[in-house]
Amino acid sequence: MKIVDVCAFYTPSGGGVRTYVDRKLVAFAERGHEMVVVAPGARDGQERRGPHARIRWVRSPRFPLDRSYRYFGDRAALHRVLDEEDADLVEVSSPWRSASMVADWRDTRRARARLSLIAHADPLSAYAYRWFGAVASTQTIDRAFDWYWRHLRRLDQRFDMIVSASDSLSERLRDGGLQKVLTDPMGVEPGQFSPALRDPATRREMLALCGLPGDALLLIGVGRHAPEKRWPMVAQATTLAGAKVPVGLVIVGGGSRQGPVIEAIDGNPHVRLIEPTTDRAALARMMASADALIHGCEAETFCFVAAEAIASGLPLIAPDRGGAADLARAGGGVLYQSGDPVAAAEAILTIARAGAAPRAIRPVRTMDEHFDALLALYAGQDLGAGRSRLEGGAGR
């Protein structure tokens, strides 16, 4: 089977999406399929990832709200690429213009490809709920943004399936009127993260960076400095909790929007920012050497870093909505009210009061298990029968 993934969020400097897509290129090829990722880039070109795996870049403008990303701006150019690739199945991983472009391509070309919309993004949670959540309920916001739900329902009619990465997102999509939603949770890279990687020397170094002794609570956060990640709120929560118990926080991430994070840290020597790393082994060692992972974003559709933390033996401190919350519930984590630094501080203190717990290897779904289930679906498995088999959270 030849599969083309039209991936508007893939970028060389990306985080979770890049990790997922890079693994998918390898996994699908290993299973005997041809995989082509079509992504917006600085120029047209192709990048080989093996005999049956490629990235095909389409020259595209920068996304004005986040210039580390680009967007498909030329409908005709994207259609030409899809014509040339002539895939059996086309995935789209953004619900915006690229999804409409691909649906138009199949309609106008009468292409044979089946279409799958992968719910990698939850724009209402990332933006509308965050902007207006303090003054309106999610139901009220949904009514105000009914144009978006109408758009999703139209895509639901034009695509053959909508694949969601978490139970909570699937429930929201079905409540919004979508009929073709299937849940196939994502997973972690196999063999990459483990409690066995816990390193006392790494832990001491991280605590020393935070100006704290070895008996302090060490939190780690991982993610780019984007508004929806809520790092200023996480930093404030750490400062509040640190007034009662020694707490250090190391945030691994980068981006152009560090200003609000630095302002929220407000000189607290116990909160430190570390540049993002492409050394996955080093990140896995740092994660296993912390005492808990704290996450601020309620807009995750799955949350790779939360799954990686569970695989590393860490408890999660997570907001009470989104993919991170689903993983925290399944993994025995502590939830707090989304966006509330006081509630997040109390969650930190709950972890601190629990003290050190034995590290156990907890079952976490791997990316390969996710890909196997996805390929079974793409191979023509009955959608109704597939729903019960594919649904479920990480670790089931």
C-alpha positions as CSV (number, residue, x, y, z in Angstrom):
1,M,0.0,0.0,0.0
2,K,1.2,3.5,-0.8
3,I,0.4,6.1,1.9
4,V,0.9,9.8,1.6
5,D,0.8,12.0,4.7
6,V,0.0,15.6,4.0
7,C,1.5,17.0,7.2
8,A,1.3,20.7,7.7
9,F,2.8,20.6,11.1
10,Y,6.0,18.8,10.1
11,T,9.1,20.9,10.5
12,P,12.8,20.2,10.9
13,S,12.7,22.0,14.3
14,G,9.5,20.3,15.4
15,G,8.9,18.3,18.6
16,G,6.2,15.7,19.0
17,V,4.9,15.7,15.5
18,R,8.4,15.3,14.0
19,T,9.2,12.4,16.4
20,Y,6.0,10.7,15.4
21,V,6.4,11.2,11.7
22,D,10.0,10.2,11.6
23,R,9.1,6.9,13.4
24,K,6.2,6.4,11.0
25,L,8.4,6.6,8.0
26,V,10.5,3.8,9.4
27,A,7.7,1.7,10.7
28,F,5.5,1.7,7.6
29,A,8.5,0.9,5.4
30,E,9.5,-2.0,7.7
31,R,6.0,-3.4,7.3
32,G,6.2,-3.4,3.5
33,H,4.4,-0.1,2.7
34,E,5.6,2.9,0.7
35,M,5.4,6.1,2.8
36,V,5.6,9.7,1.6
37,V,5.3,12.7,3.9
38,V,4.3,15.9,2.0
39,A,5.3,18.9,4.1
40,P,5.5,22.7,3.6
41,G,9.1,23.8,3.3
42,A,11.4,26.6,2.3
43,R,11.8,25.1,-1.2
44,D,10.6,22.2,-3.4
45,G,12.6,19.1,-2.9
46,Q,12.7,15.5,-1.7
47,E,14.5,13.8,1.1
48,R,15.1,10.0,1.1
49,R,14.6,8.1,4.3
50,G,15.2,4.7,2.9
51,P,14.1,2.7,-0.2
52,H,10.4,3.1,0.6
53,A,10.2,6.3,2.6
54,R,10.5,9.9,1.5
55,I,9.8,13.5,2.6
56,R,8.6,15.7,-0.2
57,W,8.9,19.4,0.5
58,V,6.5,21.8,-1.2
59,R,7.7,25.4,-1.3
60,S,5.4,27.3,1.1
61,P,5.2,30.6,3.0
62,R,5.9,31.0,6.7
63,F,3.0,30.8,9.1
64,P,2.5,34.3,10.4
65,L,1.5,33.3,14.0
66,D,4.5,31.0,14.5
67,R,7.4,31.5,12.0
68,S,9.0,28.2,12.9
69,Y,6.1,26.6,10.8
70,R,5.0,27.0,7.2
71,Y,1.6,26.4,5.6
72,F,0.4,25.1,2.3
73,G,-0.4,28.2,0.3
74,D,-0.5,26.9,-3.2
75,R,-3.5,24.6,-3.9
76,A,-2.4,23.8,-7.4
77,A,1.1,22.8,-6.3
78,L,-0.2,20.5,-3.6
79,H,-2.6,18.9,-6.1
80,R,0.2,18.3,-8.6
81,V,2.2,16.5,-5.9
82,L,-0.8,14.3,-5.0
83,D,-1.4,13.6,-8.7
84,E,2.2,12.5,-9.1
85,E,2.3,10.3,-6.0
86,D,-1.1,8.6,-6.9
87,A,-1.4,7.0,-3.4
88,D,-3.8,4.4,-2.2
89,L,-4.5,6.4,1.0
90,V,-3.9,10.0,1.8
91,E,-3.6,11.2,5.4
92,V,-4.1,14.8,6.5
93,S,-2.9,15.9,9.9
94,S,-4.4,19.4,10.1
95,P,-8.1,20.2,10.1
96,W,-7.6,23.5,8.3
97,R,-6.9,24.5,4.6
98,S,-4.8,21.4,3.8
99,A,-7.7,19.1,4.7
100,S,-10.0,21.1,2.4
101,M,-7.4,21.1,-0.3
102,V,-7.0,17.3,-0.2
103,A,-10.8,16.8,-0.2
104,D,-11.1,19.1,-3.2
105,W,-8.3,17.2,-5.0
106,R,-10.1,13.9,-4.7
107,D,-13.4,15.4,-5.8
108,T,-12.0,17.3,-8.8
109,R,-9.6,14.5,-9.9
110,R,-11.9,11.7,-9.0
111,A,-8.9,10.2,-7.4
112,R,-9.0,6.6,-6.2
113,A,-7.3,7.3,-2.8
114,R,-9.1,6.9,0.5
115,L,-8.8,9.9,2.8
116,S,-8.0,9.8,6.5
117,L,-8.0,12.9,8.7
118,I,-5.6,12.5,11.7
119,A,-6.6,14.7,14.7
120,H,-3.2,15.9,15.6
121,A,-4.5,19.3,16.7
122,D,-7.3,20.7,18.8
123,P,-7.5,24.3,17.9
124,L,-10.4,25.2,20.2
125,S,-8.6,23.9,23.2
126,A,-5.3,25.6,22.1
127,Y,-6.9,29.0,21.5
128,A,-10.6,29.6,22.1
129,Y,-11.0,27.8,25.4
130,R,-7.7,29.3,26.7
131,W,-8.7,32.8,25.6
132,F,-12.3,32.9,26.8
133,G,-12.4,30.1,29.4
134,A,-12.2,32.6,32.3
135,V,-15.5,34.2,31.2
136,A,-17.5,31.5,29.5
137,S,-18.1,27.7,29.6
138,T,-16.8,25.4,26.9
139,Q,-20.4,24.8,25.8
140,T,-20.9,28.6,25.4
141,I,-17.6,28.9,23.5
142,D,-18.5,25.9,21.3
143,R,-21.7,27.7,20.3
144,A,-19.8,30.9,19.5
145,F,-17.5,28.9,17.3
146,D,-20.1,26.8,15.7
147,W,-18.6,27.7,12.3
148,Y,-15.6,25.5,13.3
149,W,-17.8,22.6,14.2
150,R,-19.7,23.0,10.9
151,H,-16.4,22.9,9.1
152,L,-15.4,19.7,10.9
153,R,-18.8,18.1,10.1
154,R,-18.2,18.9,6.4
155,L,-14.8,17.2,6.6
156,D,-16.4,14.2,8.3
157,Q,-18.6,13.8,5.3
158,R,-15.8,14.1,2.8
159,F,-13.2,11.9,4.5
160,D,-13.4,8.2,4.9
161,M,-12.3,8.3,8.6
162,I,-11.3,10.6,11.4
163,V,-8.6,9.1,13.6
164,S,-8.3,10.6,17.1
165,A,-5.4,10.0,19.5
166,S,-7.3,10.1,22.8
167,D,-10.7,9.1,24.3
168,S,-11.5,12.6,25.5
169,L,-10.9,14.2,22.0
170,S,-13.0,11.4,20.4
171,E,-15.8,12.1,22.8
172,R,-15.7,15.8,22.0
173,L,-15.7,15.2,18.3
174,R,-18.7,12.9,18.5
175,D,-20.5,15.3,20.7
176,G,-19.8,17.9,17.9
177,G,-21.7,15.7,15.4
178,L,-18.9,13.8,13.7
179,Q,-19.9,10.3,12.6
180,K,-16.6,8.6,11.5
181,V,-14.4,9.1,14.5
182,L,-12.1,6.2,15.6
183,T,-9.7,6.3,18.5
184,D,-6.2,4.9,18.0
185,P,-4.0,6.2,20.8
186,M,-0.4,7.1,19.8
187,G,2.6,5.8,21.9
188,V,6.2,6.2,22.8
189,E,9.3,5.1,20.9
190,P,10.0,1.5,21.8
191,G,13.0,0.9,24.0
192,Q,13.8,4.6,24.4
193,F,12.4,5.6,27.8
194,S,12.8,3.5,31.0
195,P,13.0,3.9,34.8
196,A,16.3,2.0,34.5
197,L,17.9,5.2,33.0
198,R,17.6,7.0,36.3
199,D,21.0,8.5,37.0
200,P,21.9,10.0,40.5
201,A,24.6,12.1,38.9
202,T,22.2,13.6,36.3
203,R,19.7,14.3,39.1
204,R,22.3,16.1,41.2
205,E,23.4,18.2,38.2
206,M,19.8,19.2,37.5
207,L,19.1,20.1,41.1
208,A,22.5,22.0,41.3
209,L,21.4,24.0,38.2
210,C,18.3,24.9,40.2
211,G,20.4,25.8,43.3
212,L,18.9,23.0,45.4
213,P,20.3,20.1,47.5
214,G,19.8,16.5,46.6
215,D,16.7,16.0,48.8
216,A,14.6,18.7,47.0
217,L,11.7,17.7,44.7
218,L,12.9,17.8,41.0
219,L,10.3,18.5,38.4
220,I,10.8,18.4,34.6
221,G,8.8,20.0,31.9
222,V,9.3,19.4,28.2
223,G,7.9,21.5,25.3
224,R,8.3,24.5,23.1
225,H,7.6,28.0,24.5
226,A,4.2,28.5,22.9
227,P,1.3,30.2,24.7
228,E,-0.8,27.1,24.8
229,K,1.9,25.2,26.7
230,R,1.3,27.6,29.7
231,W,4.9,27.6,30.9
232,P,4.4,31.0,32.7
233,M,1.6,29.4,34.7
234,V,3.8,26.3,35.5
235,A,6.6,28.6,36.6
236,Q,4.2,30.5,38.9
237,A,2.9,27.2,40.4
238,T,6.4,26.0,41.1
239,T,7.2,29.3,42.9
240,L,4.1,29.0,45.0
241,A,4.8,25.4,45.9
242,G,8.5,26.3,46.5
243,A,7.4,28.6,49.3
244,K,6.4,25.5,51.3
245,V,8.8,22.8,50.2
246,P,12.1,22.8,48.2
247,V,11.1,22.4,44.5
248,G,13.2,22.7,41.4
249,L,11.9,22.9,37.9
250,V,13.8,22.3,34.7
251,I,12.0,23.2,31.4
252,V,13.5,21.7,28.3
253,G,12.3,23.6,25.3
254,G,12.8,26.6,23.0
255,G,11.2,29.0,20.7
256,S,10.9,32.7,20.1
257,R,8.3,33.3,22.9
258,Q,10.5,33.0,25.9
259,G,9.8,36.5,27.2
260,P,6.6,35.7,29.1
261,V,8.2,32.6,30.6
262,I,11.2,34.5,31.8
263,E,8.9,37.2,33.2
264,A,6.9,34.6,35.1
265,I,10.1,33.0,36.5
266,D,10.8,36.5,37.9
267,G,14.3,35.6,39.0
268,N,13.4,32.5,40.8
269,P,16.8,30.6,40.9
270,H,15.0,27.3,41.3
271,V,13.3,27.4,37.8
272,R,15.7,26.9,34.9
273,L,15.2,26.9,31.1
274,I,17.3,24.4,29.0
275,E,17.6,24.6,25.2
276,P,15.8,21.7,23.4
277,T,17.9,18.7,22.5
278,T,17.9,16.3,19.6
279,D,19.7,13.8,21.8
280,R,16.8,11.5,22.7
281,A,19.0,9.3,24.9
282,A,20.0,12.4,26.9
283,L,16.4,13.5,27.2
284,A,15.4,10.0,28.4
285,R,18.1,10.0,31.0
286,M,17.0,13.5,32.3
287,M,13.4,12.4,32.4
288,A,14.1,9.3,34.3
289,S,16.3,11.2,36.8
290,A,13.5,13.7,37.7
291,D,10.8,13.1,40.4
292,A,7.8,14.0,38.3
293,L,6.8,15.6,35.0
294,I,4.6,18.7,35.1
295,H,2.6,19.7,32.1
296,G,0.6,22.9,31.5
297,C,-1.2,22.4,28.2
298,E,-4.8,21.2,28.1
299,A,-4.9,21.2,24.3
300,E,-2.8,18.1,23.7
301,T,-4.5,15.5,21.5
302,F,-2.2,12.7,22.9
303,C,0.8,14.3,24.7
304,F,4.0,12.4,23.8
305,V,6.0,13.8,26.7
306,A,3.4,12.6,29.2
307,A,3.6,9.1,27.7
308,E,7.4,9.2,27.8
309,A,7.3,10.3,31.4
310,I,5.1,7.3,32.3
311,A,7.5,5.0,30.5
312,S,10.3,6.6,32.5
313,G,8.5,5.8,35.8
314,L,7.5,9.3,36.6
315,P,4.2,10.5,38.1
316,L,2.4,13.1,36.0
317,I,1.1,16.5,37.2
318,A,-1.3,17.5,34.5
319,P,-4.2,19.8,33.7
320,D,-7.7,18.1,34.0
321,R,-8.5,18.3,30.2
322,G,-6.9,16.9,27.1
323,G,-4.6,14.1,26.2
324,A,-2.2,14.6,29.1
325,A,-5.2,14.3,31.5
326,D,-6.2,11.0,29.9
327,L,-2.6,9.6,30.4
328,A,-2.4,11.0,34.0
329,R,-5.7,9.3,34.9
330,A,-4.5,6.0,33.4
331,G,-1.1,6.3,35.0
332,G,-2.0,7.4,38.5
333,G,-1.0,11.0,38.1
334,V,-2.3,14.2,39.9
335,L,-4.7,16.5,38.0
336,Y,-5.3,20.2,38.6
337,Q,-7.8,22.7,37.2
338,S,-6.5,23.8,33.8
339,G,-4.9,27.2,33.7
340,D,-4.9,27.6,37.5
341,P,-1.5,28.2,39.1
342,V,-2.8,27.8,42.6
343,A,-4.3,24.4,41.8
344,A,-1.2,23.4,40.0
345,A,0.9,24.3,43.1
346,E,-1.3,22.2,45.3
347,A,-0.8,19.3,42.8
348,I,3.0,19.8,43.1
349,L,2.6,19.6,46.9
350,T,0.6,16.4,46.7
351,I,3.5,14.8,44.8
352,A,6.0,16.2,47.4
353,R,4.0,14.9,50.3
354,A,3.9,11.4,48.7
355,G,7.6,11.2,48.9
356,A,9.9,8.9,46.8
357,A,8.0,5.9,45.5
358,P,9.6,2.8,44.0
359,R,10.1,3.1,40.2
360,A,8.1,0.5,38.3
361,I,7.9,-0.2,34.6
362,R,4.3,0.6,33.7
363,P,2.8,-0.7,30.5
364,V,2.7,2.1,27.9
365,R,1.4,1.8,24.4
366,T,4.3,2.0,21.9
367,M,4.3,3.8,18.6
368,D,4.6,0.5,16.8
369,E,1.4,-0.8,18.4
370,H,-0.3,2.4,17.3
371,F,1.0,2.0,13.7
372,D,0.0,-1.7,13.6
373,A,-3.6,-0.7,14.5
374,L,-3.6,2.1,12.1
375,L,-2.4,-0.1,9.2
376,A,-5.0,-2.7,10.0
377,L,-7.6,0.1,9.7
378,Y,-6.1,1.3,6.4
379,A,-6.0,-2.2,5.0
380,G,-9.8,-2.2,5.0
381,Q,-10.9,-3.3,8.4
382,D,-14.7,-2.7,8.9
383,L,-15.0,0.7,10.6
384,G,-17.7,-0.5,13.0
385,A,-15.8,-3.5,14.0
386,G,-12.6,-1.5,14.3
387,R,-14.1,1.0,16.7
388,S,-14.2,-1.3,19.7
389,R,-10.8,-2.9,19.0
390,L,-8.9,0.4,18.4
391,E,-10.3,2.5,21.1
392,G,-8.6,2.7,24.5
393,G,-6.0,4.7,26.4
394,A,-2.3,4.2,26.8
395,G,-1.4,1.2,28.8
396,R,-4.5,-0.9,28.1
